[in-house]
């Protein structure tokens, strides 16, 4: 079963919306910093989830980069 983040990233990747993925990653990174700074609460599971979300987002960004390189190579070969 796909997570909500995987579906969101898949949509942005399909639309080639790099800016939205960058914004999403920035938001998740800020959230991770805030969670790690929390005192008195056990946020380990939330931090793990946010870290997993960041990895999914970065995979989507990598896919966009790979797609852009392939498109660039195809146009330079013509």
Phi and psi restraints in degrees (range 20) as a CNS / XPLOR table:
assign (resid 1 and name C) (resid 2 and name N)
       (resid 2 and name CA) (resid 2 and name C) 1.0 -79.6 20.0 2
assign (resid 2 and name N) (resid 2 and name CA)
       (resid 2 and name C) (resid 3 and name N) 1.0 142.0 20.0 2
assign (resid 2 and name C) (resid 3 and name N)
       (resid 3 and name CA) (resid 3 and name C) 1.0 -79.0 20.0 2
assign (resid 3 and name N) (resid 3 and name CA)
       (resid 3 and name C) (resid 4 and name N) 1.0 164.7 20.0 2
assign (resid 3 and name C) (resid 4 and name N)
       (resid 4 and name CA) (resid 4 and name C) 1.0 -59.6 20.0 2
assign (resid 4 and name N) (resid 4 and name CA)
       (resid 4 and name C) (resid 5 and name N) 1.0 -41.0 20.0 2
assign (resid 4 and name C) (resid 5 and name N)
       (resid 5 and name CA) (resid 5 and name C) 1.0 -64.0 20.0 2
assign (resid 5 and name N) (resid 5 and name CA)
       (resid 5 and name C) (resid 6 and name N) 1.0 -39.9 20.0 2
assign (resid 5 and name C) (resid 6 and name N)
       (resid 6 and name CA) (resid 6 and name C) 1.0 -60.7 20.0 2
assign (resid 6 and name N) (resid 6 and name CA)
       (resid 6 and name C) (resid 7 and name N) 1.0 -40.5 20.0 2
assign (resid 6 and name C) (resid 7 and name N)
       (resid 7 and name CA) (resid 7 and name C) 1.0 -67.8 20.0 2
assign (resid 7 and name N) (resid 7 and name CA)
       (resid 7 and name C) (resid 8 and name N) 1.0 -40.0 20.0 2
assign (resid 7 and name C) (resid 8 and name N)
       (resid 8 and name CA) (resid 8 and name C) 1.0 -63.9 20.0 2
assign (resid 8 and name N) (resid 8 and name CA)
       (resid 8 and name C) (resid 9 and name N) 1.0 -47.4 20.0 2
assign (resid 8 and name C) (resid 9 and name N)
       (resid 9 and name CA) (resid 9 and name C) 1.0 -64.9 20.0 2
assign (resid 9 and name N) (resid 9 and name CA)
       (resid 9 and name C) (resid 10 and name N) 1.0 -39.6 20.0 2
assign (resid 9 and name C) (resid 10 and name N)
       (resid 10 and name CA) (resid 10 and name C) 1.0 -59.2 20.0 2
assign (resid 10 and name N) (resid 10 and name CA)
       (resid 10 and name C) (resid 11 and name N) 1.0 -42.9 20.0 2
assign (resid 10 and name C) (resid 11 and name N)
       (resid 11 and name CA) (resid 11 and name C) 1.0 -63.5 20.0 2
assign (resid 11 and name N) (resid 11 and name CA)
       (resid 11 and name C) (resid 12 and name N) 1.0 -48.0 20.0 2
assign (resid 11 and name C) (resid 12 and name N)
       (resid 12 and name CA) (resid 12 and name C) 1.0 -63.2 20.0 2
assign (resid 12 and name N) (resid 12 and name CA)
       (resid 12 and name C) (resid 13 and name N) 1.0 -37.2 20.0 2
assign (resid 12 and name C) (resid 13 and name N)
       (resid 13 and name CA) (resid 13 and name C) 1.0 -67.1 20.0 2
assign (resid 13 and name N) (resid 13 and name CA)
       (resid 13 and name C) (resid 14 and name N) 1.0 -43.3 20.0 2
assign (resid 13 and name C) (resid 14 and name N)
       (resid 14 and name CA) (resid 14 and name C) 1.0 -61.9 20.0 2
assign (resid 14 and name N) (resid 14 and name CA)
       (resid 14 and name C) (resid 15 and name N) 1.0 -35.3 20.0 2
assign (resid 14 and name C) (resid 15 and name N)
       (resid 15 and name CA) (resid 15 and name C) 1.0 -83.1 20.0 2
assign (resid 15 and name N) (resid 15 and name CA)
       (resid 15 and name C) (resid 16 and name N) 1.0 -4.8 20.0 2
assign (resid 15 and name C) (resid 16 and name N)
       (resid 16 and name CA) (resid 16 and name C) 1.0 58.6 20.0 2
assign (resid 16 and name N) (resid 16 and name CA)
       (resid 16 and name C) (resid 17 and name N) 1.0 40.1 20.0 2
assign (resid 16 and name C) (resid 17 and name N)
       (resid 17 and name CA) (resid 17 and name C) 1.0 -96.3 20.0 2
assign (resid 17 and name N) (resid 17 and name CA)
       (resid 17 and name C) (resid 18 and name N) 1.0 75.8 20.0 2
assign (resid 17 and name C) (resid 18 and name N)
       (resid 18 and name CA) (resid 18 and name C) 1.0 -60.6 20.0 2
assign (resid 18 and name N) (resid 18 and name CA)
       (resid 18 and name C) (resid 19 and name N) 1.0 -40.6 20.0 2
assign (resid 18 and name C) (resid 19 and name N)
       (resid 19 and name CA) (resid 19 and name C) 1.0 -61.0 20.0 2
assign (resid 19 and name N) (resid 19 and name CA)
       (resid 19 and name C) (resid 20 and name N) 1.0 -42.5 20.0 2
assign (resid 19 and name C) (resid 20 and name N)
       (resid 20 and name CA) (resid 20 and name C) 1.0 -64.9 20.0 2
assign (resid 20 and name N) (resid 20 and name CA)
       (resid 20 and name C) (resid 21 and name N) 1.0 -38.5 20.0 2
assign (resid 20 and name C) (resid 21 and name N)
       (resid 21 and name CA) (resid 21 and name C) 1.0 -65.6 20.0 2
assign (resid 21 and name N) (resid 21 and name CA)
       (resid 21 and name C) (resid 22 and name N) 1.0 -40.9 20.0 2
assign (resid 21 and name C) (resid 22 and name N)
       (resid 22 and name CA) (resid 22 and name C) 1.0 -62.6 20.0 2
assign (resid 22 and name N) (resid 22 and name CA)
       (resid 22 and name C) (resid 23 and name N) 1.0 -43.5 20.0 2
assign (resid 22 and name C) (resid 23 and name N)
       (resid 23 and name CA) (resid 23 and name C) 1.0 -63.1 20.0 2
assign (resid 23 and name N) (resid 23 and name CA)
       (resid 23 and name C) (resid 24 and name N) 1.0 -41.4 20.0 2
assign (resid 23 and name C) (resid 24 and name N)
       (resid 24 and name CA) (resid 24 and name C) 1.0 -63.9 20.0 2
assign (resid 24 and name N) (resid 24 and name CA)
       (resid 24 and name C) (resid 25 and name N) 1.0 -43.5 20.0 2
assign (resid 24 and name C) (resid 25 and name N)
       (resid 25 and name CA) (resid 25 and name C) 1.0 -63.6 20.0 2
assign (resid 25 and name N) (resid 25 and name CA)
       (resid 25 and name C) (resid 26 and name N) 1.0 -43.5 20.0 2
assign (resid 25 and name C) (resid 26 and name N)
       (resid 26 and name CA) (resid 26 and name C) 1.0 -60.9 20.0 2
assign (resid 26 and name N) (resid 26 and name CA)
       (resid 26 and name C) (resid 27 and name N) 1.0 -43.1 20.0 2
assign (resid 26 and name C) (resid 27 and name N)
       (resid 27 and name CA) (resid 27 and name C) 1.0 -61.8 20.0 2
assign (resid 27 and name N) (resid 27 and name CA)
       (resid 27 and name C) (resid 28 and name N) 1.0 -46.1 20.0 2
assign (resid 27 and name C) (resid 28 and name N)
       (resid 28 and name CA) (resid 28 and name C) 1.0 -64.8 20.0 2
assign (resid 28 and name N) (resid 28 and name CA)
       (resid 28 and name C) (resid 29 and name N) 1.0 -37.2 20.0 2
assign (resid 28 and name C) (resid 29 and name N)
       (resid 29 and name CA) (resid 29 and name C) 1.0 -64.8 20.0 2
assign (resid 29 and name N) (resid 29 and name CA)
       (resid 29 and name C) (resid 30 and name N) 1.0 -42.1 20.0 2
assign (resid 29 and name C) (resid 30 and name N)
       (resid 30 and name CA) (resid 30 and name C) 1.0 -63.1 20.0 2
assign (resid 30 and name N) (resid 30 and name CA)
       (resid 30 and name C) (resid 31 and name N) 1.0 -40.4 20.0 2
assign (resid 30 and name C) (resid 31 and name N)
       (resid 31 and name CA) (resid 31 and name C) 1.0 -62.2 20.0 2
assign (resid 31 and name N) (resid 31 and name CA)
       (resid 31 and name C) (resid 32 and name N) 1.0 -42.2 20.0 2
assign (resid 31 and name C) (resid 32 and name N)
       (resid 32 and name CA) (resid 32 and name C) 1.0 -61.7 20.0 2
assign (resid 32 and name N) (resid 32 and name CA)
       (resid 32 and name C) (resid 33 and name N) 1.0 -43.9 20.0 2
assign (resid 32 and name C) (resid 33 and name N)
       (resid 33 and name CA) (resid 33 and name C) 1.0 -61.3 20.0 2
assign (resid 33 and name N) (resid 33 and name CA)
       (resid 33 and name C) (resid 34 and name N) 1.0 -45.3 20.0 2
assign (resid 33 and name C) (resid 34 and name N)
       (resid 34 and name CA) (resid 34 and name C) 1.0 -62.7 20.0 2
assign (resid 34 and name N) (resid 34 and name CA)
       (resid 34 and name C) (resid 35 and name N) 1.0 -42.7 20.0 2
assign (resid 34 and name C) (resid 35 and name N)
       (resid 35 and name CA) (resid 35 and name C) 1.0 -65.2 20.0 2
assign (resid 35 and name N) (resid 35 and name CA)
       (resid 35 and name C) (resid 36 and name N) 1.0 -40.6 20.0 2
assign (resid 35 and name C) (resid 36 and name N)
       (resid 36 and name CA) (resid 36 and name C) 1.0 -67.9 20.0 2
assign (resid 36 and name N) (resid 36 and name CA)
       (resid 36 and name C) (resid 37 and name N) 1.0 -23.8 20.0 2
assign (resid 36 and name C) (resid 37 and name N)
       (resid 37 and name CA) (resid 37 and name C) 1.0 -85.1 20.0 2
assign (resid 37 and name N) (resid 37 and name CA)
       (resid 37 and name C) (resid 38 and name N) 1.0 -10.1 20.0 2
assign (resid 37 and name C) (resid 38 and name N)
       (resid 38 and name CA) (resid 38 and name C) 1.0 -65.2 20.0 2
assign (resid 38 and name N) (resid 38 and name CA)
       (resid 38 and name C) (resid 39 and name N) 1.0 134.4 20.0 2
assign (resid 38 and name C) (resid 39 and name N)
       (resid 39 and name CA) (resid 39 and name C) 1.0 -112.9 20.0 2
assign (resid 39 and name N) (resid 39 and name CA)
       (resid 39 and name C) (resid 40 and name N) 1.0 138.8 20.0 2
assign (resid 39 and name C) (resid 40 and name N)
       (resid 40 and name CA) (resid 40 and name C) 1.0 88.6 20.0 2
assign (resid 40 and name N) (resid 40 and name CA)
       (resid 40 and name C) (resid 41 and name N) 1.0 -4.5 20.0 2
assign (resid 40 and name C) (resid 41 and name N)
       (resid 41 and name CA) (resid 41 and name C) 1.0 -124.6 20.0 2
assign (resid 41 and name N) (resid 41 and name CA)
       (resid 41 and name C) (resid 42 and name N) 1.0 145.8 20.0 2
assign (resid 41 and name C) (resid 42 and name N)
       (resid 42 and name CA) (resid 42 and name C) 1.0 -91.5 20.0 2
assign (resid 42 and name N) (resid 42 and name CA)
       (resid 42 and name C) (resid 43 and name N) 1.0 100.7 20.0 2
assign (resid 42 and name C) (resid 43 and name N)
       (resid 43 and name CA) (resid 43 and name C) 1.0 -104.7 20.0 2
assign (resid 43 and name N) (resid 43 and name CA)
       (resid 43 and name C) (resid 44 and name N) 1.0 15.7 20.0 2
assign (resid 43 and name C) (resid 44 and name N)
       (resid 44 and name CA) (resid 44 and name C) 1.0 -57.2 20.0 2
assign (resid 44 and name N) (resid 44 and name CA)
       (resid 44 and name C) (resid 45 and name N) 1.0 -43.5 20.0 2
assign (resid 44 and name C) (resid 45 and name N)
       (resid 45 and name CA) (resid 45 and name C) 1.0 -68.5 20.0 2
assign (resid 45 and name N) (resid 45 and name CA)
       (resid 45 and name C) (resid 46 and name N) 1.0 -36.8 20.0 2
assign (resid 45 and name C) (resid 46 and name N)
       (resid 46 and name CA) (resid 46 and name C) 1.0 -67.3 20.0 2
assign (resid 46 and name N) (resid 46 and name CA)
       (resid 46 and name C) (resid 47 and name N) 1.0 -41.2 20.0 2
assign (resid 46 and name C) (resid 47 and name N)
       (resid 47 and name CA) (resid 47 and name C) 1.0 -63.2 20.0 2
assign (resid 47 and name N) (resid 47 and name CA)
       (resid 47 and name C) (resid 48 and name N) 1.0 -42.6 20.0 2
assign (resid 47 and name C) (resid 48 and name N)
       (resid 48 and name CA) (resid 48 and name C) 1.0 -61.0 20.0 2
assign (resid 48 and name N) (resid 48 and name CA)
       (resid 48 and name C) (resid 49 and name N) 1.0 -41.3 20.0 2
assign (resid 48 and name C) (resid 49 and name N)
       (resid 49 and name CA) (resid 49 and name C) 1.0 -65.2 20.0 2
assign (resid 49 and name N) (resid 49 and name CA)
       (resid 49 and name C) (resid 50 and name N) 1.0 -43.1 20.0 2
assign (resid 49 and name C) (resid 50 and name N)
       (resid 50 and name CA) (resid 50 and name C) 1.0 -65.1 20.0 2
assign (resid 50 and name N) (resid 50 and name CA)
       (resid 50 and name C) (resid 51 and name N) 1.0 -40.7 20.0 2
assign (resid 50 and name C) (resid 51 and name N)
       (resid 51 and name CA) (resid 51 and name C) 1.0 -62.3 20.0 2
assign (resid 51 and name N) (resid 51 and name CA)
       (resid 51 and name C) (resid 52 and name N) 1.0 -38.9 20.0 2
assign (resid 51 and name C) (resid 52 and name N)
       (resid 52 and name CA) (resid 52 and name C) 1.0 -65.3 20.0 2
assign (resid 52 and name N) (resid 52 and name CA)
       (resid 52 and name C) (resid 53 and name N) 1.0 -41.9 20.0 2
assign (resid 52 and name C) (resid 53 and name N)
       (resid 53 and name CA) (resid 53 and name C) 1.0 -59.4 20.0 2
assign (resid 53 and name N) (resid 53 and name CA)
       (resid 53 and name C) (resid 54 and name N) 1.0 -43.3 20.0 2
assign (resid 53 and name C) (resid 54 and name N)
       (resid 54 and name CA) (resid 54 and name C) 1.0 -62.0 20.0 2
assign (resid 54 and name N) (resid 54 and name CA)
       (resid 54 and name C) (resid 55 and name N) 1.0 -41.3 20.0 2
assign (resid 54 and name C) (resid 55 and name N)
       (resid 55 and name CA) (resid 55 and name C) 1.0 -63.2 20.0 2
assign (resid 55 and name N) (resid 55 and name CA)
       (resid 55 and name C) (resid 56 and name N) 1.0 -40.1 20.0 2
assign (resid 55 and name C) (resid 56 and name N)
       (resid 56 and name CA) (resid 56 and name C) 1.0 -64.7 20.0 2
assign (resid 56 and name N) (resid 56 and name CA)
       (resid 56 and name C) (resid 57 and name N) 1.0 -43.7 20.0 2
assign (resid 56 and name C) (resid 57 and name N)
       (resid 57 and name CA) (resid 57 and name C) 1.0 -63.5 20.0 2
assign (resid 57 and name N) (resid 57 and name CA)
       (resid 57 and name C) (resid 58 and name N) 1.0 -43.2 20.0 2
assign (resid 57 and name C) (resid 58 and name N)
       (resid 58 and name CA) (resid 58 and name C) 1.0 -65.8 20.0 2
assign (resid 58 and name N) (resid 58 and name CA)
       (resid 58 and name C) (resid 59 and name N) 1.0 -33.5 20.0 2
assign (resid 58 and name C) (resid 59 and name N)
       (resid 59 and name CA) (resid 59 and name C) 1.0 -64.4 20.0 2
assign (resid 59 and name N) (resid 59 and name CA)
       (resid 59 and name C) (resid 60 and name N) 1.0 -39.2 20.0 2
assign (resid 59 and name C) (resid 60 and name N)
       (resid 60 and name CA) (resid 60 and name C) 1.0 -64.5 20.0 2
assign (resid 60 and name N) (resid 60 and name CA)
       (resid 60 and name C) (resid 61 and name N) 1.0 -41.3 20.0 2
assign (resid 60 and name C) (resid 61 and name N)
       (resid 61 and name CA) (resid 61 and name C) 1.0 -64.5 20.0 2
assign (resid 61 and name N) (resid 61 and name CA)
       (resid 61 and name C) (resid 62 and name N) 1.0 -39.7 20.0 2
assign (resid 61 and name C) (resid 62 and name N)
       (resid 62 and name CA) (resid 62 and name C) 1.0 -62.3 20.0 2
assign (resid 62 and name N) (resid 62 and name CA)
       (resid 62 and name C) (resid 63 and name N) 1.0 -40.0 20.0 2
assign (resid 62 and name C) (resid 63 and name N)
       (resid 63 and name CA) (resid 63 and name C) 1.0 -63.7 20.0 2
assign (resid 63 and name N) (resid 63 and name CA)
       (resid 63 and name C) (resid 64 and name N) 1.0 -39.5 20.0 2
assign (resid 63 and name C) (resid 64 and name N)
       (resid 64 and name CA) (resid 64 and name C) 1.0 -65.2 20.0 2
assign (resid 64 and name N) (resid 64 and name CA)
       (resid 64 and name C) (resid 65 and name N) 1.0 -41.5 20.0 2
assign (resid 64 and name C) (resid 65 and name N)
       (resid 65 and name CA) (resid 65 and name C) 1.0 -63.4 20.0 2
assign (resid 65 and name N) (resid 65 and name CA)
       (resid 65 and name C) (resid 66 and name N) 1.0 -43.6 20.0 2
assign (resid 65 and name C) (resid 66 and name N)
       (resid 66 and name CA) (resid 66 and name C) 1.0 -64.2 20.0 2
assign (resid 66 and name N) (resid 66 and name CA)
       (resid 66 and name C) (resid 67 and name N) 1.0 -39.9 20.0 2
assign (resid 66 and name C) (resid 67 and name N)
       (resid 67 and name CA) (resid 67 and name C) 1.0 -65.6 20.0 2
assign (resid 67 and name N) (resid 67 and name CA)
       (resid 67 and name C) (resid 68 and name N) 1.0 -37.5 20.0 2
assign (resid 67 and name C) (resid 68 and name N)
       (resid 68 and name CA) (resid 68 and name C) 1.0 -67.6 20.0 2
assign (resid 68 and name N) (resid 68 and name CA)
       (resid 68 and name C) (resid 69 and name N) 1.0 -38.4 20.0 2
assign (resid 68 and name C) (resid 69 and name N)
       (resid 69 and name CA) (resid 69 and name C) 1.0 -65.9 20.0 2
assign (resid 69 and name N) (resid 69 and name CA)
       (resid 69 and name C) (resid 70 and name N) 1.0 -41.8 20.0 2
assign (resid 69 and name C) (resid 70 and name N)
       (resid 70 and name CA) (resid 70 and name C) 1.0 -63.3 20.0 2
assign (resid 70 and name N) (resid 70 and name CA)
       (resid 70 and name C) (resid 71 and name N) 1.0 -41.2 20.0 2
assign (resid 70 and name C) (resid 71 and name N)
       (resid 71 and name CA) (resid 71 and name C) 1.0 -65.4 20.0 2
assign (resid 71 and name N) (resid 71 and name CA)
       (resid 71 and name C) (resid 72 and name N) 1.0 -40.1 20.0 2
assign (resid 71 and name C) (resid 72 and name N)
       (resid 72 and name CA) (resid 72 and name C) 1.0 -64.6 20.0 2
assign (resid 72 and name N) (resid 72 and name CA)
       (resid 72 and name C) (resid 73 and name N) 1.0 -39.0 20.0 2
assign (resid 72 and name C) (resid 73 and name N)
       (resid 73 and name CA) (resid 73 and name C) 1.0 -67.6 20.0 2
assign (resid 73 and name N) (resid 73 and name CA)
       (resid 73 and name C) (resid 74 and name N) 1.0 -40.1 20.0 2
assign (resid 73 and name C) (resid 74 and name N)
       (resid 74 and name CA) (resid 74 and name C) 1.0 -65.0 20.0 2
assign (resid 74 and name N) (resid 74 and name CA)
       (resid 74 and name C) (resid 75 and name N) 1.0 -40.6 20.0 2
assign (resid 74 and name C) (resid 75 and name N)
       (resid 75 and name CA) (resid 75 and name C) 1.0 -72.9 20.0 2
assign (resid 75 and name N) (resid 75 and name CA)
       (resid 75 and name C) (resid 76 and name N) 1.0 -29.3 20.0 2
assign (resid 75 and name C) (resid 76 and name N)
       (resid 76 and name CA) (resid 76 and name C) 1.0 -78.1 20.0 2
assign (resid 76 and name N) (resid 76 and name CA)
       (resid 76 and name C) (resid 77 and name N) 1.0 -19.4 20.0 2
assign (resid 76 and name C) (resid 77 and name N)
       (resid 77 and name CA) (resid 77 and name C) 1.0 -83.5 20.0 2
assign (resid 77 and name N) (resid 77 and name CA)
       (resid 77 and name C) (resid 78 and name N) 1.0 -12.4 20.0 2
